[in-house]
Amino acid sequence: MTRPGKLVCVGRNYREHAKEMGNEVPTTPVVFLKPPSSVIADGEAIVLPPEVGRVDFEGEIGLVIGTRLSKATAAVAAAAVRGIVAVNDVSARDLQKSDVQWWRAKGADTFGPIGEERQGTPDFAALEVITRVNGVERQRGRSADMLFTIPDLLAFISAWVTLEPGDIVLTGTPEGVGPLVPGDVVEVEVPGWSRVSNPVRAG
């Protein structure tokens, strides 16, 4: 698979997920970067680093950028989306709490499983994401329940960071996140668009 130039991620974009993590519901988007080196494809293993404590799955809807975006309006930004991918924003919770930046917690090698892209123009208010661990549904979220809509997120991000073709924007995870252990198989699906399934092993 082709690695994106960058992954721009949105945290706490579902009210109930912010609450389950004990965080304030944000009034502006919480944005961070995930390195391209974290990316793995469908079927590749998520490797849990030793001595990091709890590592969670986070199923998300990923947007693949098709045309360069800089200081775009919401309408222009929405038209720049080339396709959709399923993404797992794997997160080491203890590191996320202890570190000032999330570069280790979110950016470790193998912490960015991404499914195959399906190109097309979706209804941005009608997308869904489902996460299953060992075949059991653990998360189900709808884009209609996001705190910040997809076009507004893209406009907000492009006001500060230029988005290039091939970049991927992660739009946040719904409630229901939980820990992974060696031997698990975790699957994230954006129905009708993309899925990614990965085994989990110890590092």
N, C-alpha and C positions, 0 to 999 in steps of 0.2 A: 504494500500500500504506500501511497505518497504521503509523507508527513506534512501537516500544515505548517505554514510559516510561523504561526503563533496560535495559541488557544486562549481566548479571552473568556473568563468565567464569571458568572453572576451568582453570588451567595444570597441565601435567605430571601428568595423570590417567591416563596409560598408561605403564607401566614402561619399555617400549622407546623411547618418544618422549623421556622424560627422559634416557635413556642416549645417544640419538643426538645430543642437544643438549649433552651433557657436563655435565648437571645431576644433583644428588643426587635420589634417589627420595624424594619428600616423605612425611612421617608424618602431616601434616594437610593439608587441601586448600589449594592456592594459588589465591587468589581475587582478581580485579581487575575493574574496570568499563570498559566500552567505551561511548562516547557515542552517543546515538541519531542524531546527525548523521553518523555513519559509515555508516549503513544505506543500501543500494541494493537494488533488486529484480532479479529474473531478467531478463537481457538488457541491463542497464545496465553501463557500462564501469567496471572497476577502473582507476583512474588512478595511475600510478607517479610520485610526486613527484620532481622533479629532484634529483640529487646526494644520494640517501639510501642508495645501495648496494643490497644484496640485499633483495628483497621476496619473502616466501614465501607460499604457500597453506597453509591449515590447515583441512581439512574436519572439521566437527563436527556432533554431534546437538544440536539446540536444543529446549528445552522451553518451551512457552508456558504461562504461569501463568493459571489461570482464576478462582481465588478468593484473597483476601488471606491471606498467610502471615506469621505472626510467632511466633517461638519454638515452632515446630511440631515434633511428633514425626515420625519417618520415615514412619510410616503415614499420618498426616494430610497430610504434605507430598506424598506420592505421589498421594493422592486429589485434590490441588489442581491437577494438570497438566491443561490443557485440550486440548493438541494438540502436534504435533511439527513442527519446521521443519528444513530443511537450512541450515547456516550455514557461511560461509567466514571464519575469523578471520584475515584478511590481516595480515601482520606484517613490519615493516621491521627486519631483524635487526641491522644496525649500530646503529640508534637504540636498539633493545632492550638492546644490550650497553652502550652509552655513557651512556644516561640512567638516573637513579635511579628515576624513575617510567616507566611504559610508555605514557603518554598519547599521545605522538607515534607510537610504534612500532605501537601497536594501534588507535589512535583516529582516525587521519587520515581525511579525507573519502574515501568509497568503499571503506573497508577493512572494511565489514560487510555483504557480500552475504547476503541472506536469502530463502529460497524461500517459496512459498505454504504456509500452514498447513493441515495436515489434522487435524481434531479427532477425538478418540477416546482410549481408554485402552489404551496399548501394554503389552506384556510388557517391563518395564524391563530385564530381563536378556537379552533376545533382539533388541535393536535392532542395526543395523549401519550404518556410514557408509563410503562409497566416494568417493574423489576421482579425477577423470580430468583430465589436461591434454592438450589436442589429441586427445582420444579414447583416450589411453593411461592405463590404471589406474596410479595412483601411491600411493594409500593404500587400505587396507581395514582397518577396525577394528570390534570388537564391544563392545557395552556390558558383556558378561560379563567382558571383560578389563580393565575400569576398576579403578584402585586403590581408588576410593571409589564405592560404588553410587549410583545416581541418587537414591533416597529419602534416603540418608544425606547426600549433597551438599545437597539442598534443606533438610534439617533444620539442617545446619551453617550455611548461608547465612542462613536465617530467624532463627537465634539472634542475629544481629547486624544484619541489614538486612531490613526488612519488604519482602516481595515483593508487588507489586500486580497485579491482573488486566491482562494484556497484556504484562507484563514477560517477557523471554526469558532463560533460563539456558543458557549454552553449557557443554558438559560435558567439554571437552578434546579434543585431537586425537591420533590414533594415529601411529605411526612412518611415515616416508616423506615428510615435508615437503620442499619444494624450491622453488627460485626461479622467479619469473615474469618474462617478458620481453614487451615490446610485440609484439602479434600473436598471443599465446597466447589460447586459450579454456579456461577452467577450470570444471569442473562438480563440484558436490558433491551426492551423492544419499544419502538415507536410504531404502533400498528399501521400497516399499509406503507411504511417507509423504510425502516431499517431495524436491524437487531444485531446485538453482539453478545457472544457467550464465551466465558473464560473460566478455566479451572483455576483453583487457588492452591499455591504450594508455599511451603516455608522456604525462607532464604538461607 
